């Protein structure tokens, strides 16, 4: 085991040095293209009628590449991954290959699938947008908060040690509810909560074109709201010190401050926050139709139904993309809200 670990670490160093993928710790899969929420900050649900999904054949076909790259973790994202009727069949293939499975979910149906989740999924990350009234309004689903809460607490009643964390996108509609979000996560029994700003400028999340006014301004804080955001962040950093120290809030106070800096940058008040990210070198995203991206926000570079993942990631085009990518100047990277940085010796789960 030690020799395997050292070999994997060496391959991760080689990947960073040569831009040719030798090790790929994390793979993000989108098993299903549709979603069971209608969130105001996401357009995925608008394409629900054009359903696409990964199959067991797709996942089995990936195994050769995943084993070659020593993949440690697969993150099931979406859309809502649990809408794939063969979702647990996909998980079974991965788990039997020794790969950890993490599920990103709206949480609406985790109670109904609790037993299988406990068997085939290692941990869950749920989306939490506010207290009951606000969460339901942002998700555009009546009762969404209670379904999420009931699911979390039901799973914990079966296995109190099962890890369930939450992720919250902070934006114009919920920034004022921030302290309540933290409180509700604790009451719900969440193990940890993470915060990030809203992506309002990319083509991700099924946007056919990047948002422009007035659509962007539904989510982007206005300049006059920035002082209130700064004051809320100041209070959180002061009042929730124990939550930062314990790790219940995943980010550092400095990272929380960067949420203000991100929104302020749209008005030229400061640069966009610097992000140390190596996502294209340590991970890849495979969408429900088999399309492969270096991360959520960059362009498609191939399809697993046309070529192996190994050939796609190590094509001349893909290698050149990584070799020439300057994150300090690339327009997509500069405004990115969701960076991933995995140093070669870092456990993959710690960076998700």
C-alpha positions in Angstrom: 0.0 0.0 0.0 2.8 2.4 0.8 4.5 1.8 -2.5 1.2 2.4 -4.3 0.7 5.6 -2.4 4.2 6.8 -3.3 3.7 5.9 -6.9 0.5 7.8 -7.1 2.1 10.9 -5.5 5.0 10.7 -7.9 2.5 10.5 -10.8 0.7 13.6 -9.5 3.9 15.5 -9.5 4.7 14.3 -13.0 1.2 15.5 -14.2 1.9 19.0 -12.9 5.3 19.1 -14.4 4.5 17.7 -17.9 0.8 18.6 -18.3 0.2 15.0 -19.4 -2.3 13.3 -17.0 -0.6 10.4 -15.2 -2.8 10.5 -12.1 -6.3 11.8 -11.7 -7.5 11.8 -8.1 -11.0 13.1 -8.7 -13.6 12.6 -11.4 -16.9 14.5 -11.4 -19.7 12.7 -13.1 -23.2 14.0 -14.1 -25.3 10.9 -14.2 -28.5 12.7 -15.2 -29.0 16.0 -17.0 -32.3 17.0 -15.4 -33.0 18.4 -11.9 -35.9 18.2 -9.5 -35.5 21.9 -8.4 -36.1 25.1 -10.3 -33.4 27.2 -8.7 -33.3 30.9 -9.6 -29.4 30.9 -9.9 -29.3 27.9 -12.3 -30.8 27.0 -15.7 -30.3 23.2 -15.6 -34.0 22.6 -15.0 -35.0 24.6 -18.1 -33.7 21.7 -20.3 -35.4 18.9 -18.3 -37.3 17.8 -21.4 -34.0 17.0 -23.3 -33.0 14.2 -21.0 -29.5 12.7 -21.1 -27.9 10.3 -18.7 -24.9 8.1 -18.2 -25.3 4.4 -18.4 -23.7 1.4 -16.7 -21.9 0.8 -19.9 -20.5 4.3 -19.8 -19.1 3.8 -16.3 -17.8 0.3 -17.0 -16.0 1.8 -20.0 -14.4 4.4 -17.8 -12.9 1.8 -15.4 -9.8 1.1 -17.5 -8.8 4.8 -17.5 -9.8 5.4 -13.8 -7.6 2.4 -12.7 -4.8 3.6 -14.9 -5.0 7.1 -13.4 -5.4 5.8 -9.8 -8.7 7.7 -9.3 -9.6 7.8 -5.6 -12.9 9.6 -5.7 -15.9 10.1 -8.0 -18.2 13.0 -7.2 -21.8 12.5 -8.5 -23.1 15.9 -9.5 -25.8 17.2 -11.8 -28.6 18.0 -12.4 -29.9 15.7 -9.8 -27.9 12.4 -9.9 -30.6 10.5 -8.1 -32.9 11.0 -11.0 -30.9 8.4 -12.9 -32.9 5.2 -12.5 -29.6 3.2 -12.5 -27.8 5.5 -10.2 -27.0 2.9 -7.6 -25.8 0.5 -10.3 -23.3 3.1 -11.4 -22.2 3.5 -7.8 -21.9 -0.3 -7.4 -19.5 -0.5 -10.3 -17.3 2.3 -8.9 -17.4 1.0 -5.3 -16.4 -2.5 -6.4 -13.4 -1.0 -8.2 -12.3 0.6 -4.9 -13.4 4.1 -5.7 -15.0 6.4 -3.1 -18.4 7.9 -4.2 -19.6 11.3 -3.1 -23.0 12.6 -3.9 -23.9 16.3 -4.5 -27.7 16.5 -4.2 -30.7 18.8 -3.7 -31.7 16.4 -0.9 -35.3 16.1 -2.0 -35.2 12.3 -2.3 -32.5 11.2 0.1 -34.9 9.8 2.6 -36.6 7.6 0.0 -33.1 6.3 -1.0 -31.6 6.2 2.5 -30.7 2.5 2.7 -29.0 2.4 -0.7 -27.2 5.7 -0.1 -25.7 4.2 3.1 -24.6 1.1 1.2 -23.2 2.6 -2.0 -22.4 6.3 -1.3 -19.6 7.3 1.1 -20.8 10.8 1.9 -23.4 13.3 0.8 -23.2 17.1 0.1 -26.6 18.8 0.1 -27.6 22.2 -1.1 -28.9 24.6 1.5 -30.1 28.1 0.5 -31.7 29.6 3.5 -34.2 29.0 6.3 -37.4 27.2 5.4 -39.3 30.0 3.7 -36.3 31.3 1.7 -34.9 27.8 0.8 -38.2 26.9 -0.7 -38.5 30.2 -2.6 -35.0 29.9 -4.1 -35.5 26.3 -5.0 -39.0 27.0 -6.4 -40.2 23.8 -4.7 -42.8 23.9 -1.9 -41.7 21.8 1.0 -38.1 21.5 -0.3 -36.6 22.5 3.1 -38.5 19.9 5.1 -37.8 17.2 2.6 -34.1 18.0 2.9 -34.2 18.2 6.7 -36.2 15.0 7.0 -33.8 13.1 4.7 -30.7 14.3 6.6 -32.1 13.4 10.0 -33.5 10.0 8.8 -30.1 8.9 7.5 -28.5 10.1 10.7 -31.0 8.1 12.7 -29.8 5.0 10.9 -26.1 5.8 11.0 -25.2 8.8 13.2 -21.6 8.7 11.9 -22.5 9.0 8.3 -21.1 12.3 7.0 -23.5 14.8 5.4 -22.2 18.3 4.7 -23.9 21.3 3.1 -23.0 23.8 0.4 -24.6 27.3 0.1 -24.3 29.7 -2.8 -24.5 33.2 -1.3 -26.1 35.8 -3.6 -28.5 38.7 -3.7 -31.5 36.7 -2.5 -30.0 35.1 0.6 -26.9 37.0 1.8 -29.0 38.7 4.5 -30.1 35.3 5.8 -26.5 34.0 6.2 -26.5 33.7 10.0 -29.8 31.8 9.9 -28.4 29.4 7.3 -25.6 28.5 9.7 -28.1 28.1 12.5 -30.4 25.9 10.4 -27.5 23.7 9.3 -26.7 23.0 12.9 -30.3 22.2 13.8 -30.5 19.9 10.8 -27.5 18.0 12.0 -25.2 18.9 9.2 -21.5 18.1 9.9 -20.0 21.0 8.0 -21.1 23.9 5.8 -19.3 25.6 2.9 -20.0 28.9 1.2 -19.3 30.3 -2.3 -20.5 33.2 -4.4 -22.9 32.7 -7.3 -21.5 32.2 -10.8 -23.2 35.0 -12.8 -20.9 35.3 -15.8 -20.1 31.8 -17.3 -21.8 29.4 -19.7 -22.0 26.7 -17.0 -25.2 25.3 -15.5 -26.9 24.9 -19.0 -26.7 28.5 -20.0 -26.8 28.8 -23.7 -25.1 32.2 -23.3 -23.6 34.0 -20.3 -26.2 36.0 -18.3 -26.6 39.7 -19.1 -28.7 42.3 -17.4 -31.4 42.1 -16.1 -31.1 38.3 -15.6 -27.6 38.7 -14.0 -28.9 41.4 -11.6 -31.4 39.0 -10.1 -28.5 37.2 -8.4 -25.6 39.7 -8.5 -25.6 42.0 -5.5 -26.0 45.6 -6.4 -23.2 48.1 -5.5 -25.4 49.7 -2.9 -25.9 46.3 -1.2 -22.2 45.7 -0.7 -21.8 47.6 2.6 -24.6 45.5 4.1 -22.9 42.3 2.8 -19.6 43.5 4.4 -21.3 44.1 7.7 -22.9 40.7 7.7 -19.6 39.0 6.9 -17.9 41.0 9.8 -20.6 39.8 12.2 -20.3 36.2 11.0 -16.5 36.2 11.4 -16.9 37.6 14.9 -19.9 35.7 16.2 -19.0 32.3 14.6 -15.4 32.1 15.6 -15.9 28.7 17.2 -17.4 27.4 14.0 -14.4 28.5 12.1 -12.0 27.0 14.7 -13.9 23.7 14.8 -14.2 23.4 11.0 -18.0 23.5 11.0 -17.6 26.4 8.6 -15.3 24.9 6.0 -13.7 28.1 4.8 -11.3 30.4 6.7 -12.5 33.9 7.6 -10.3 35.2 4.7 -12.1 33.0 2.2 -15.5 34.2 3.5 -14.2 37.8 3.1 -13.4 36.9 -0.5 -17.2 36.5 -1.2 -17.5 40.2 -0.6 -14.4 40.8 -2.8 -15.9 38.7 -5.6 -19.0 40.8 -5.8 -17.2 44.1 -5.3 -14.9 43.2 -8.2 -17.9 43.5 -10.6 -18.0 47.2 -9.7 -14.2 47.8 -10.0 -13.8 48.2 -6.3 -11.0 45.6 -6.1 -9.6 42.8 -8.3 -11.4 39.4 -8.4 -10.0 37.2 -5.5 -6.9 35.2 -6.4 -7.6 31.5 -6.6 -5.0 28.8 -6.4 -6.4 26.1 -8.6 -5.1 23.0 -10.3 -8.5 21.4 -11.3 -7.6 20.6 -14.9 -4.5 18.7 -13.7 -6.2 16.7 -10.9 -9.8 16.2 -12.0 -12.2 16.2 -14.9 -15.9 16.6 -15.5 -18.0 14.1 -17.5 -21.5 15.3 -18.4 -24.6 13.3 -18.8 -24.1 13.0 -22.6 -20.5 11.8 -22.1 -18.9 15.2 -22.9 -15.6 15.7 -21.1 -14.5 19.1 -19.7 -11.3 20.0 -17.8 -13.6 21.6 -15.1 -17.2 22.9 -14.9 -16.4 26.1 -16.7 -14.0 25.4 -19.6 -14.9 24.1 -23.0 -15.6 20.4 -24.0 -12.5 18.5 -25.1 -14.1 15.2 -26.2 -16.7 12.5 -25.4 -16.2 9.2 -23.7 -18.6 7.6 -26.2 -16.1 8.4 -29.0 -12.7 7.9 -27.3 -11.3 6.7 -24.0 -10.9 9.1 -21.2 -7.2 8.6 -21.3 -7.0 9.5 -25.0 -9.2 12.6 -24.5 -7.3 14.0 -21.5 -3.9 13.3 -23.1 -4.7 14.5 -26.6 -2.5 17.1 -28.0 -5.3 19.7 -27.7 -5.8 18.9 -24.0 -2.1 18.9 -23.1 -1.7 22.2 -24.9 -4.7 23.7 -23.0 -3.1 22.9 -19.7 0.3 24.0 -20.8 -0.9 27.4 -21.9 -3.6 28.0 -19.3 -2.7 31.2 -17.3 -5.3 31.4 -14.5 -4.3 34.9 -13.6 -5.4 36.2 -17.0 -7.9 33.6 -18.4 -11.3 35.3 -18.3 -13.0 32.1 -17.2 -10.6 31.4 -14.3 -10.4 35.0 -13.1 -14.2 35.0 -12.4 -14.4 31.4 -11.2 -16.4 30.8 -8.0 -15.5 27.1 -7.5 -11.7 26.5 -7.6 -10.1 23.1 -6.6 -6.5 22.9 -5.4 -5.1 19.4 -4.7 -1.4 19.4 -3.9 0.2 16.0 -4.8 0.2 14.7 -1.2 -3.3 16.0 -0.4 -6.2 13.6 0.2 -8.8 14.1 -2.6 -11.7 14.3 -0.2 -10.1 17.3 1.5 -10.3 19.4 -1.6 -13.9 18.8 -2.6 
